[in-house]
Amino acid sequence: MKCKYHPKREAKFFCASCNAPLCEECAEKGENGNYYCFQCAMLQSVSKVGTSIKDKRTETTEKRAKKKKQWGPFQYFVIISSVLILVMWGVIIFGGQPAPKGTVNFAKKGRVLLFMVDGAIKRYAHYEGDKYPKKLSNLVPKYLSLRKDQLFYLEKLSYHRDPKIGYRLSLANPKAGEMNVILSPKGIEYTQPPGGGA
């Protein structure tokens, strides 16, 4: 039997939740020793977080009743943060590939764009069968949330597919004296700017 996500690979495991056939790379071992597909593993994580939040809310309510004290800003922060985390995981699990939305001034924050695009490349590879895009514009809009009038920001990056490691991504023109960051599937590499630097 072949893997659900990699049709050319033999399945060695079955998801304990949805029974999907999985190869070694796609199977994620749970705390209970069972193997799960990516989506079922994420659902289990979200349900654990949800149970933990319910327990914390119950405990907080009991403490409030004992002390007859109103909730302060910290309790509201915890609840709002937990809800936002659950919503984010819900989008990842049920929405598939969409990239986080947001507006950033990429003209001033080149490294923010660099890491955003790197995340989009990794999502692309995960959902497109371990392939990397031919060009960065292939990421938009499914994996990278940019409008058509913002595509020029991608010209600030240098992207090359590498047959050995997958790809290399860096700023096309790093600031003078600033170390250049090169991202790849192997991790982050820092290079000295020409003529030395920080």
Summary of the structure (lengths in Angstrom):
residues: 198
radius of gyration: 21.7
end to end distance: 53.7
largest distance: 66.3
contacts: 489
relative contact order: 0.07
helix: 42%
strand: 16%
